[in-house]
Amino acid sequence: MLSLSAIGAVYADSPPSPYAGQEARQIKALSAEEVSSYLAGKGMGLAKTAELNGYPGPLHVLELAEQLKLSREQKTKTRDLYNTMQAKAVEAGRALIDAEQKLDRLFASKEISPNLLDSSLKEIGALQARVRGVHLEAHLQQAGILNAEQVARYNALRGYDKAQSGTSPHHGHGHKH
């Protein structure tokens, strides 16, 4: 068994915590970049499961509009979808930041309790799901705006391995635009 002095000697030679310096953050659990991304409605990889399974994202579809040969109607629908997604993501991101700030204040003020912790975590979890859901829903809706050839072209332009992408989300749905 190690003595307290032996344990202290082991830890004295240890490198500082990877969290060192983060105690000055406004919200301890989130970097300034993460806060900025949530407040700007950025995707942050939250819709990766959709993106990598053949459900394009509206921002990237707009960026690739010419190569995808979008019709005027498809451009309008995609732009509207992106704007709606962006507004919802910003709103949900702001609510998530507020909930994280509240949790941080509870710990900082030493007012945290098991009940407050539980309710805070449930709120934060629901808000995280809401933010992610906004982005995933937009990918789902975007797939309905494009035809199968455009989805395949999108995947190729984005560099996704065709062998891994599986079938198009339009397979058998008869989408034609």
N, C-alpha and C positions, 0 to 999 in steps of 0.2 A: 504494500500500500504506500502511496506517495504521501509525503508530509506536505503541509501547507506551504512551507518554504520551497520545496521541490516543485510544486505546482506553480508557484509564483515565478520561479526561475524559468520554467518552460514557457510561460506566457510572456515574460519579459523579453524573450528573444523572438516572439511571434510578430509577423508583420501586422500593421494596423488593419482593422476591419475594412472590407471593400466598401462599407457604408461611410467611412470616414470622410468628412466634408459635406455629407448630405444632410447633416443635422441643421444646416443653415437654409435648407430649402423652405419655400413658403408652404408647400404641402409635402411632407416627408416621403410619402409613398410614390410621388410622381415627379419626374424630372421636368424642368422648364419646357423642354421640347415636347414631352408628352402632354403637358397642360396646353401648350400652344396648338398642338395637333387636334386635341379634343375640341378646343374652342373654335378652331377653323373648320371642323367637320371632316378632317382628313380620314382616309380609310385605314391607315396604319396596319394593313394586312388582315383586318378583321373579316374580310370577305374572301380570304384566300381559298377556302373550301369551295366556294362558288366559282371563283376565277379559274382555278386549276381543274375544275370538272366541266368546263365548257359553258359557263355562264358569264359572258363578258360584263365588264363594268362600264357604266355610262360615260365617265370621264375619258377613259381610254378609247371608247368607241368614237367619241367626239374628236379626239386627237387623231384617230385613224379614219375619219369620215371619208376622205378622198379615196384611200386605198380600199375601203370597204364598199365604195360606190353606194353610199347611202342615198336614198331618195329624199326629196324635200320633206316629205311627211315623216320619214324615219329620223331625220335630223331634228325636226321640231319636237317629235315625241321624246327623243333622247335628251334634248336640251331641257325640256320640261321635267323629265324624270330626274335628271341631274340636279336641277334647281330645287325640286321638291326634296330629294334625298339630302342635299346640302343643308337646307333649312332645318329639316328634322334632325340631322346629325349634329348641327351646331346647338340646337335646343337641348338635345339629349346629352351632349358633351358638357354643356354648361351646368346642367343638373348634376351630372356625375362629379364634376369639379367641386360644386357646392357641397355635395355629400362627403367627398373626401376631405374637404376643408373642415367640415363639421366634426368628422371623426378625429382629425388631427388636433383640433382645438380641445376635444374631450380628453385626449391623452395629455396634451400639453398642460391643461389646467388641472389635471389629476381628478377630473369629475367623471371619468369613465367607470362604468359598472358592467357586470355581466349582461344585464338587460339592455343597457344602452349600446354595448358592443354588438349584441345579437341583432337589435333593430337596425343599427347602422350598417352592419354587414349585409343584412337582407336588402336594404335600400340600395346599397352600392352594387350588389350582385344583380338586382333587377335593372338598374341603370346601365350597367355594363352590357347586359343582355339586350337592352333597348338600343344602345349605340350600335352594337354588332348587328342586330336585327335590321336596322335601317339600311345598313350597307348591303347585307345579304338580300333583303327584299328588292333593292334596286337592281342587283344583278339578275335576280329571278325575273323581274319585269323587263329588263333589257333584253333578255333572251327571247322574249315574246315579240319584241320589235324587229328583230333581225331574222333573216331566213337562214337555213342550214348552211348554205354556201358562205354567207357572211360570217357566221360563227366559226366555221372551219378556217376561213381566211384570217379572222381575228386571232385565233389560236396560233396559226403559223406566224403571223406578224409579231406576236408577243413572244415567240420562241418556244412554245410549249411542244413537247414531244408528242407527235400524233399517235404513237403506239400507246402512250399512257393516258391520253385524253378521253378514251372511251368513245361512246356514241354521243352524238349531238343531243342537246336537250329537246331538239325539235323532232327527233326520230319518230316517225309515225304520226306526228301531229298535223302535218299538212300545212305548215306555215309558209306562206308565200307573200312577199312584199314587193 
